[in-house]
Amino acid sequence: MKTLVEHKTPKRAALASWLGSAVEYYDFFVYGTAAALIFPKIFFSAEDPQTAAIASFATFGVAYIMRPLGAVILGHVGDKFGRKKVLTFTLLLMGFSTFIIGCLPTYGQAGILAPILLVLARLLQGISAAGEQAGASSMTLEHAPENRRAFFTSFTLSGTQAGLILATLVFIPLGKLDEAALMSWGWRIPFFLSFVVVIVGFWVRRTLAETPAFIEETKKGEVAKLPLVSLITNYWADVLRIIFAALISVVSTIFSVFTLSYAVNTIHIDRSTMLTVLVLANIAALGAIPAWAILADRIGRKPVFMFGAIGCAILIWPYIWAISQNNLVLVFVLGILLSGVVYSASNGVWPALYAEMFSTRVRLSGMAVGTQIGFALGGFAPTISAALMGAGPMGWVPVAAFTSITAVIAAVSAATAAETYKTPIDQLGRDGRRLAAGQRHVDRAI
């Protein structure tokens, strides 16, 4: 009989997580870019551009409403039936909903029905995204060597950055189209392309074995019948900790959605220039994320995460100021430093930091529920910022303050967590497991 170690395929699991996350978040961020540049003009009334922009950002954020619900459902499935089933489902649902968006009529063609259909498709994207990162992180962590868990789980976020790069790159040539072509048919191309990348990701994921930790748990009869009950009963403090730490996601959506809209529509910086900033920042992140993760495997998850969060709280100020001054050199330098390097410190280690708070029987549920509630504020951050935005050259200050406050909250929350980088995988979530000893008897009785 094969041992637990022999079942581990860390490189393949990391590749599957990378590709799947790239596909998922290509789809997810294609929507974000379109919400900033295209949708206010084609899915909403053109009579009030500011209201249209707020409404468009709200459709970006509405997916985050469904993510906590999706986290509960997909977390239950993943902890009870296995990680692989969740990851296959999320990939197919994201591909379907993204393709449908590309087929939708515009406001000029269908009136109020157009934004309603857009919201429905976005809700499906939200359900899919709810289980993706938690499922991929759990899968990779449970396949990874003990002393390299942060490094291998970081591939989930590297894949996310790759998806964002692809989503941004595809809009750069489209930005060269004349306005009429872009608004009539050009914007649909990125959504149709998702069909191709979903096929690749699905093929890789369906051939990956279930995680050894979950297989071992199944053999011992320790799979939770009601993972959410066990989670809330025994790990509620860790779930709350993740909710507040996940507010670091506000930095990402402010950078990739709000500042893009602010730069292009308010300061009138060329659209392709700002998209290039996003691409270069995320290319830098592809190298920075695994580098920070390697450091986290040596010195711990908490100091790396906290450095990233505090650094973002500081750098968001000069970055938005540089945009307001139309200083392109500083926009490029600070954008790459903020999002590509410093934000990557938090972004690269949170999969390990969060996943290691839980035992195998509730890991996917704990990560999914905690992150998706926290990410909800990140999803609505562009909408909140559009409402906070003041008039005049200093109107961006409330947005920077809002971003800084959320980043500091994330750092403080991470500081309260236990350091787990030297803890064996079968000892993770030990305190919660002791409390759950009686819960297993309850599960068996249900």
C-alpha positions in Angstrom: 0.0 0.0 0.0 1.3 3.4 -0.9 2.3 5.7 1.9 1.1 9.2 2.4 4.4 10.7 1.0 4.2 8.5 -2.1 0.8 9.9 -3.0 2.2 13.5 -3.0 2.8 15.1 -6.4 3.7 18.6 -5.4 4.9 19.9 -8.8 1.9 18.6 -10.6 -0.4 20.0 -8.0 1.3 23.4 -8.2 1.0 23.4 -12.0 -2.7 22.5 -11.9 -3.3 25.2 -9.3 -1.3 27.7 -11.4 -3.1 26.9 -14.7 -6.5 26.7 -13.1 -6.1 30.0 -11.2 -4.8 31.7 -14.4 -7.9 30.6 -16.3 -10.3 31.5 -13.5 -8.8 34.9 -12.9 -8.3 35.7 -16.6 -12.1 35.5 -16.8 -12.6 37.3 -13.5 -10.3 40.2 -14.3 -11.4 40.6 -17.9 -14.7 41.7 -16.3 -12.9 44.1 -14.0 -11.0 45.8 -16.9 -14.2 46.0 -19.0 -16.1 47.4 -16.0 -13.6 50.2 -15.7 -13.3 51.0 -19.5 -16.2 49.7 -21.4 -19.3 48.8 -19.5 -20.3 52.2 -18.2 -20.7 53.2 -21.9 -22.6 50.2 -23.2 -24.6 48.6 -20.4 -25.9 51.8 -18.7 -27.5 55.1 -19.7 -25.0 57.6 -21.1 -26.9 60.6 -19.6 -24.9 60.6 -16.3 -21.3 59.3 -16.8 -20.5 59.3 -13.1 -23.6 57.3 -12.1 -22.9 54.9 -15.0 -19.3 54.4 -13.7 -20.6 53.8 -10.1 -23.2 51.3 -11.5 -20.6 49.5 -13.5 -18.2 49.2 -10.6 -21.2 47.9 -8.6 -21.6 45.0 -11.1 -18.0 44.2 -10.6 -18.6 44.1 -6.8 -21.9 42.2 -7.0 -20.0 38.9 -7.6 -18.5 39.3 -4.1 -22.0 39.2 -2.6 -22.4 35.6 -3.9 -18.9 34.6 -2.9 -19.6 34.0 0.8 -22.6 31.8 -0.2 -20.5 30.0 -2.8 -17.8 29.5 -0.1 -20.2 27.8 2.2 -21.5 25.5 -0.5 -18.2 24.7 -2.2 -16.3 24.5 1.1 -18.8 21.8 2.3 -18.3 19.9 -1.0 -14.6 20.2 -0.9 -14.2 19.1 2.7 -16.7 16.3 2.5 -16.1 14.9 -1.1 -12.7 16.1 -2.0 -10.8 19.1 -3.4 -10.7 17.8 -7.0 -14.4 17.9 -7.5 -14.6 21.6 -6.4 -11.8 22.7 -8.6 -13.3 21.0 -11.7 -16.7 22.6 -11.1 -15.3 26.1 -10.4 -13.4 26.1 -13.7 -16.3 25.0 -15.8 -18.7 27.5 -14.2 -16.4 30.4 -14.6 -15.8 29.6 -18.3 -19.5 29.3 -19.0 -20.5 32.5 -17.2 -17.7 34.5 -18.9 -18.6 33.2 -22.4 -22.2 34.2 -21.8 -21.2 37.8 -20.9 -19.6 38.1 -24.4 -23.0 37.2 -25.9 -25.1 39.8 -24.0 -27.0 42.6 -25.7 -26.0 46.2 -24.8 -28.2 48.8 -23.1 -28.9 50.4 -26.5 -30.1 47.0 -27.8 -32.1 45.7 -24.8 -32.5 48.6 -22.4 -32.7 47.7 -18.7 -32.6 43.9 -19.5 -28.9 44.3 -20.5 -27.5 45.2 -17.0 -29.8 42.7 -15.4 -28.4 39.9 -17.5 -24.9 41.2 -16.8 -25.5 41.0 -13.1 -26.8 37.5 -13.3 -23.7 36.3 -15.2 -21.5 38.1 -12.8 -23.2 36.3 -9.9 -22.2 33.0 -11.5 -18.6 34.2 -11.7 -18.7 35.0 -8.0 -19.9 31.5 -7.1 -17.0 30.0 -9.1 -14.4 32.3 -7.7 -15.6 31.5 -4.1 -14.1 28.0 -4.2 -11.2 28.5 -6.6 -8.3 29.9 -4.5 -9.3 28.0 -1.3 -9.6 24.8 -3.2 -6.4 25.3 -5.1 -4.5 26.4 -2.0 -5.8 23.4 0.0 -4.9 21.0 -2.9 -1.3 22.3 -3.2 -0.6 22.6 0.5 -1.7 19.0 1.1 0.6 17.8 -1.7 3.6 20.0 -0.8 6.8 19.1 1.2 6.6 20.1 4.8 9.3 22.7 4.6 8.2 24.3 1.3 4.4 24.7 1.8 4.4 28.5 1.3 6.4 28.2 -1.9 4.2 25.6 -3.5 0.9 27.2 -2.4 2.2 30.5 -3.8 1.7 29.1 -7.3 -2.1 29.6 -6.8 -1.5 33.4 -6.6 1.1 33.4 -9.3 -1.6 31.9 -11.5 -3.9 34.6 -10.4 -1.4 37.2 -11.5 -0.9 35.4 -14.8 -4.6 35.5 -15.4 -4.6 39.3 -14.6 -1.7 39.8 -17.1 -3.6 37.9 -19.8 -6.8 39.8 -19.1 -5.0 43.1 -19.4 -2.9 42.2 -22.4 -5.9 41.2 -24.4 -7.3 44.7 -24.0 -4.2 46.5 -25.1 -4.6 45.8 -28.9 -8.3 46.3 -28.5 -7.5 49.8 -27.1 -6.1 50.6 -30.6 -9.5 50.1 -32.2 -11.6 53.1 -32.9 -14.3 53.8 -30.3 -17.2 52.6 -32.5 -15.6 49.2 -33.2 -14.5 48.7 -29.6 -18.0 49.4 -28.2 -19.8 47.4 -30.8 -17.9 44.1 -31.1 -14.3 44.5 -30.0 -15.0 44.2 -26.2 -16.6 40.8 -26.7 -13.4 39.1 -27.9 -11.7 38.7 -24.5 -14.9 37.0 -23.1 -15.1 34.6 -26.1 -11.4 33.7 -25.7 -12.2 32.2 -22.2 -13.6 29.1 -23.9 -10.1 28.2 -25.2 -8.3 28.6 -21.9 -10.9 26.8 -19.9 -10.4 23.6 -22.1 -6.6 23.7 -21.2 -7.2 24.2 -17.5 -9.9 21.5 -17.3 -7.7 18.9 -19.0 -4.9 19.5 -16.5 -7.1 19.4 -13.4 -9.1 16.3 -14.3 -5.9 14.2 -14.4 -4.7 15.3 -10.9 -5.1 12.9 -8.0 -6.9 13.8 -4.8 -4.7 15.1 -2.0 -3.0 12.5 0.3 -4.2 14.3 3.5 -7.9 14.0 2.3 -7.4 10.3 1.3 -5.9 9.5 4.7 -8.7 11.3 6.4 -11.2 9.3 4.3 -9.6 6.0 5.2 -9.7 6.9 8.9 -13.4 7.8 8.7 -12.7 11.4 9.9 -14.3 13.3 7.1 -16.7 15.9 8.6 -20.3 15.3 7.6 -21.1 18.9 8.4 -17.8 20.8 7.9 -19.4 24.2 8.4 -20.8 23.2 11.9 -17.3 22.0 13.0 -15.7 25.1 11.5 -18.0 27.6 13.3 -17.9 25.7 16.6 -14.1 25.2 16.8 -12.4 27.7 14.5 -14.6 30.8 14.6 -11.6 33.0 15.9 -9.5 31.9 12.9 -12.3 32.6 10.5 -12.7 36.1 11.9 -8.9 36.6 11.7 -8.9 35.7 8.0 -11.9 37.9 7.3 -10.0 41.0 8.5 -6.6 39.9 7.0 -8.3 39.4 3.7 -9.1 43.2 3.6 -5.6 43.4 2.0 -7.5 42.6 -1.2 -8.7 46.2 -1.3 -5.3 47.2 -2.5 -5.6 44.9 -5.5 -9.0 46.1 -6.7 -8.2 49.8 -6.1 -5.0 49.3 -8.1 -6.4 47.3 -11.0 -9.9 48.8 -11.3 -10.3 52.2 -9.6 -7.0 53.8 -10.4 -7.3 52.6 -14.0 -10.6 54.4 -14.3 -9.4 57.5 -12.4 -6.3 57.7 -14.6 -8.1 57.2 -18.0 -11.4 58.9 -17.4 -10.4 61.8 -15.0 -6.7 62.6 -15.6 -7.0 61.5 -19.3 -3.8 59.3 -19.3 -3.8 57.1 -22.4 -5.7 53.9 -21.8 -2.9 51.7 -23.3 -0.3 53.4 -21.0 -2.2 52.5 -17.9 -2.9 49.0 -19.1 0.8 48.6 -19.6 1.5 49.7 -16.0 -0.8 46.9 -14.9 0.9 44.3 -17.1 4.4 45.3 -15.9 3.4 45.3 -12.3 1.9 41.8 -12.6 4.9 40.5 -14.5 7.0 41.7 -11.6 4.6 39.9 -9.3 5.3 36.6 -11.1 8.8 36.7 -9.8 8.1 38.4 -6.5 5.4 36.1 -5.2 7.5 32.9 -5.1 10.5 34.8 -3.8 8.4 36.1 -0.9 7.0 32.6 -0.3 10.5 31.1 -0.2 11.4 33.7 2.5 8.2 32.8 4.4 9.3 29.2 4.5 12.5 30.4 6.2 11.4 33.1 8.6 7.6 32.6 8.9 4.4 33.7 7.2 3.5 36.6 9.6 6.4 38.9 9.1 6.3 38.7 5.3 2.5 39.2 5.2 2.7 42.2 7.6 5.5 43.8 5.7 3.4 43.7 2.5 0.3 45.1 4.1 2.1 48.0 5.9 4.1 48.8 2.7 0.9 49.0 0.7 -0.7 51.3 3.3 2.2 53.7 2.7 2.8 53.4 -1.1 -0.8 53.9 -2.2 -0.5 57.6 -1.4 2.4 58.5 -3.7 1.0 56.2 -6.4 -2.4 57.9 -6.7 -0.6 61.3 -6.3 1.6 60.5 -9.3 -1.5 59.7 -11.3 -3.1 62.9 -10.3 0.0 64.8 -11.5 0.1 62.9 -14.8 3.7 61.9 -13.9 4.1 58.8 -16.0 7.6 58.0 -14.9 6.5 57.9 -11.2 3.3 56.1 -12.2 5.3 53.2 -13.7 7.9 53.1 -10.9 5.4 53.3 -8.0 2.9 51.1 -9.7 5.4 48.3 -10.2 6.8 48.8 -6.7 3.3 48.9 -5.0 1.5 46.1 -6.8 4.3 44.0 -8.3 6.7 43.9 -5.4 5.3 45.0 -2.0 1.7 43.7 -2.4 3.1 40.4 -3.5 4.6 39.9 -0.1 1.1 39.6 1.4 -0.4 38.1 -1.7 2.2 35.3 -2.0 2.0 34.0 1.6 -1.6 34.3 2.5 -2.5 30.9 1.0 -0.2 29.2 3.4 -0.9 31.5 6.3 -4.7 31.0 6.1 -4.7 27.3 5.1 -2.4 26.4 8.0 -4.9 27.7 10.6 -7.1 24.7 10.0 -7.0 20.9 10.1 -7.7 18.9 6.9 -11.4 18.2 7.8 -12.3 21.9 7.6 -9.5 23.5 5.7 -11.3 24.3 2.5 -14.4 25.6 4.3 -12.3 27.7 6.6 -10.3 29.3 3.9 -13.2 29.8 1.6 -15.6 31.3 4.1 -13.0 33.6 5.7 -11.5 34.9 2.5 -14.7 35.4 0.6 -16.3 37.5 3.3 -13.1 39.6 3.6 -12.8 39.8 -0.2 -16.4 41.2 -0.4 -15.1 44.6 0.8 -12.3 44.3 -1.8 -14.8 43.7 -4.5 -16.9 46.8 -3.6 -13.8 48.9 -2.9 -13.9 50.6 -6.4 -17.6 51.4 -5.8 -16.9 52.8 -2.4 -13.9 54.8 -3.7 -16.0 56.2 -6.6 -18.4 57.5 -3.9 -15.6 58.8 -1.7 -13.9 60.6 -4.5 -13.9 64.3 -4.0 -13.7 67.2 -6.4 -10.6 69.0 -7.3 -6.9 68.0 -7.5 -6.9 66.5 -4.0 -10.2 64.5 -4.4 -8.2 61.3 -4.4 -7.1 61.6 -0.7 -10.2 59.9 0.8 -9.6 56.9 -1.5 -5.9 56.6 -0.4 -7.0 56.9 3.3 -9.6 54.2 2.8 -7.1 51.9 1.2 -4.5 52.5 3.9 -6.9 51.8 6.7 -7.9 48.5 5.3 -4.3 47.4 4.8 -3.4 48.3 8.4 -6.4 46.3 9.7 -5.1 43.3 7.6 -1.6 43.6 9.1 -3.0 43.8 12.7 -5.2 40.7 12.1 -2.3 38.7 10.7 -0.2 39.7 13.8 -2.7 37.9 16.1 -2.3 34.6 14.2 -0.1 31.7 15.4 3.1 31.1 13.4 2.9 27.7 11.7 5.7 27.5 9.2 7.5 24.8 11.3 4.3 22.9 12.2 3.8 19.4 10.6 0.7 19.2 8.4 -0.9 16.6 10.6 -0.6 19.0 13.6 -2.1 22.0 11.8 -5.3 23.3 13.5 -4.4 21.2 16.6 -6.3 23.4 19.1 -9.4 23.3 16.9 -9.0 19.5 16.5 -8.9 18.9 20.2 -12.2 20.9 20.5 -13.6 18.9 17.6 -12.9 15.5 19.2 -16.4 15.3 20.4 -17.7 16.7 17.1 -16.6 13.6 15.2 -18.9 11.5 17.4 -21.7 13.9 16.6 -20.9 13.7 12.8 -21.1 9.9 12.9 -24.4 10.0 14.7 -26.0 12.3 12.1 
